[in-house]
Amino acid sequence: MINRGVEECLAREHIICIIKRASFRPPPEPTVMLLSDNGVVLGEEILPSKKKEFMANNEEEIIWLSEEFVMYPSRVGNKKEYFVMPPVSFIEVEELGMENVVSCSPSAPADMMLRQMHGLEDNPRLASILVGFDPPNGVEI
């Protein structure tokens, strides 16, 4: 698993951690993909809000591995495949005028550690999100 979202967050000047409940809004973009080492998308998350559009526009053979993850059996990678967690936009911070905003889900052990550090129980309805951003030029935070 490659967590590009964490890599991108750590490249920002500021990082905040949010502990969310299951009722928090869904992500605006997919949070996991299966890629080959030459960049071919072999599988990807299809968000429930995008599923109808995906089904209407997709012409490839697909295999649903779960309700929200599809594989493309006709696509061929190079030698290696790996799951990637890409950076995801976070509109609430963008709307505050911050720049280069990205968010991500940390690994399961890091998520648990972050919740424990803040005195929160091990509850599957809670999850942490990291949000990285840069302030606009000339603005100090």
C-alpha positions as CSV (number, residue, x, y, z in Angstrom):
1,M,0.0,0.0,0.0
2,I,1.3,3.4,-1.0
3,N,-0.3,6.3,0.8
4,R,0.3,9.2,-1.5
5,G,-2.2,11.3,0.4
6,V,0.1,11.2,3.5
7,E,3.1,12.0,1.4
8,E,1.3,15.0,-0.1
9,C,0.0,16.2,3.3
10,L,3.5,16.0,4.8
11,A,4.8,18.3,2.0
12,R,2.5,21.1,3.1
13,E,3.4,23.9,5.6
14,H,0.5,23.1,7.9
15,I,-1.2,19.8,8.8
16,I,-4.3,19.4,10.9
17,C,-5.9,16.2,12.2
18,I,-9.7,15.8,12.3
19,I,-11.4,12.9,14.0
20,K,-14.7,12.3,12.1
21,R,-17.8,10.3,12.8
22,A,-19.4,8.0,10.3
23,S,-22.0,10.8,9.7
24,F,-19.3,13.1,8.2
25,R,-19.7,13.7,4.5
26,P,-18.4,11.1,2.0
27,P,-15.1,11.9,0.2
28,P,-15.4,13.9,-3.0
29,E,-13.0,11.6,-4.9
30,P,-11.9,8.0,-4.7
31,T,-9.7,7.1,-1.8
32,V,-8.1,3.9,-3.1
33,M,-6.9,2.6,-6.5
34,L,-5.0,-0.4,-7.8
35,L,-2.2,0.7,-10.1
36,S,0.6,-1.1,-12.0
37,D,4.1,0.1,-11.8
38,N,3.7,1.7,-15.2
39,G,0.7,3.7,-14.1
40,V,-2.2,1.6,-15.6
41,V,-5.3,1.8,-13.4
42,L,-6.2,-1.9,-12.8
43,G,-9.0,-1.2,-10.3
44,E,-10.5,1.7,-8.4
45,E,-13.1,2.8,-5.9
46,I,-16.4,3.9,-7.4
47,L,-18.1,6.3,-5.0
48,P,-21.8,5.6,-4.4
49,S,-22.6,9.2,-5.7
50,K,-20.8,8.4,-8.9
51,K,-21.9,4.8,-9.5
52,K,-24.9,5.6,-11.8
53,E,-22.7,7.9,-14.0
54,F,-19.9,5.3,-14.1
55,M,-22.3,2.6,-15.2
56,A,-23.8,4.8,-17.9
57,N,-20.4,5.7,-19.3
58,N,-18.3,2.6,-18.8
59,E,-17.8,0.4,-21.9
60,E,-15.1,-1.9,-20.4
61,E,-15.5,-5.3,-18.9
62,I,-15.5,-4.9,-15.2
63,I,-15.6,-7.1,-12.1
64,W,-17.1,-5.7,-8.9
65,L,-14.9,-6.9,-5.9
66,S,-17.2,-5.1,-3.5
67,E,-20.1,-2.6,-3.6
68,E,-17.6,0.2,-4.2
69,F,-14.5,-1.3,-5.9
70,V,-14.2,-2.3,-9.5
71,M,-11.4,-4.2,-11.4
72,Y,-10.7,-4.0,-15.1
73,P,-9.7,-7.5,-16.2
74,S,-8.7,-6.4,-19.8
75,R,-6.1,-3.9,-18.5
76,V,-2.6,-5.2,-18.2
77,G,0.1,-3.7,-16.1
78,N,3.8,-4.1,-16.2
79,K,5.3,-6.2,-13.5
80,K,4.1,-5.0,-10.1
81,E,0.7,-3.9,-8.8
82,Y,0.0,-1.9,-5.7
83,F,-2.8,-0.2,-3.9
84,V,-2.5,3.6,-3.8
85,M,-4.4,5.9,-1.5
86,P,-4.3,9.2,-3.4
87,P,-4.6,12.7,-1.9
88,V,-8.2,13.9,-1.7
89,S,-9.5,17.5,-1.9
90,F,-11.0,19.1,1.2
91,I,-13.3,21.9,0.1
92,E,-14.0,23.2,3.6
93,V,-10.3,24.3,4.0
94,E,-10.1,25.5,0.4
95,E,-13.1,27.8,1.0
96,L,-11.1,29.5,3.8
97,G,-8.6,30.6,1.1
98,M,-5.9,28.1,1.9
99,E,-3.8,26.8,-1.0
100,N,-2.5,23.4,-2.1
101,V,-5.1,21.7,0.1
102,V,-5.0,17.9,0.3
103,S,-6.5,15.4,2.7
104,C,-5.9,11.7,3.4
105,S,-6.6,8.8,5.7
106,P,-3.6,7.6,7.6
107,S,-2.8,3.9,8.0
108,A,-5.0,1.9,10.5
109,P,-2.2,1.9,13.2
110,A,-1.6,5.7,12.8
111,D,-5.4,6.3,12.9
112,M,-5.7,4.3,16.2
113,M,-2.7,6.1,17.6
114,L,-4.1,9.6,16.8
115,R,-7.5,8.7,18.4
116,Q,-5.8,7.3,21.5
117,M,-3.6,10.4,21.8
118,H,-6.8,12.5,22.0
119,G,-8.4,10.2,24.5
120,L,-10.9,8.6,22.1
121,E,-12.0,5.0,22.4
122,D,-11.3,2.4,19.7
123,N,-14.6,3.0,17.9
124,P,-15.1,1.8,14.3
125,R,-17.5,4.7,13.8
126,L,-14.6,7.2,14.3
127,A,-11.7,7.8,11.9
128,S,-9.0,10.3,11.5
129,I,-8.3,12.5,8.5
130,L,-5.2,14.6,7.9
131,V,-5.5,17.8,6.0
132,G,-2.4,19.6,4.7
133,F,-2.4,23.1,3.3
134,D,-0.3,26.1,2.7
135,P,-1.4,29.6,3.6
136,P,-1.7,32.2,0.8
137,N,1.4,34.3,0.2
138,G,1.9,36.9,2.9
139,V,-0.4,35.3,5.4
140,E,0.9,33.8,8.6
141,I,-1.0,31.3,10.6
